[in-house]
Amino acid sequence: MRWSGRAAALLPVEIREPRSVLGRTTVESIQSGATYGFAAQVDGLCDRITDLLGPCTVVSTGGLADHISPLSRRIEHTEPWLTLHGLRLVHEMNTG
């Protein structure tokens, strides 16, 4: 039997900031790992990119941008529709 066969079946968890970084329940622990863990990954990646390129402006985009941006030390702006704005600009350049 694989180790995962002995794990408890977990229900789907809404990705949102828990009350504390230290979860008091299974759901809060998963939420903490997902939100604070991902924010820390973003910060770590931005630190490494800044080491290579120098100071950078960090813009958060995408479906979870509103959840992760407030928890990150490095994200300066949130633009959830960045890709669509870019596609609109390309369209306007090609049709106008």
Beta strands, then each sheet from edge to edge (+ up, - down):
strand 1: 59-60
strand 2: 77-78
sheet 1: 1+ 2+
end
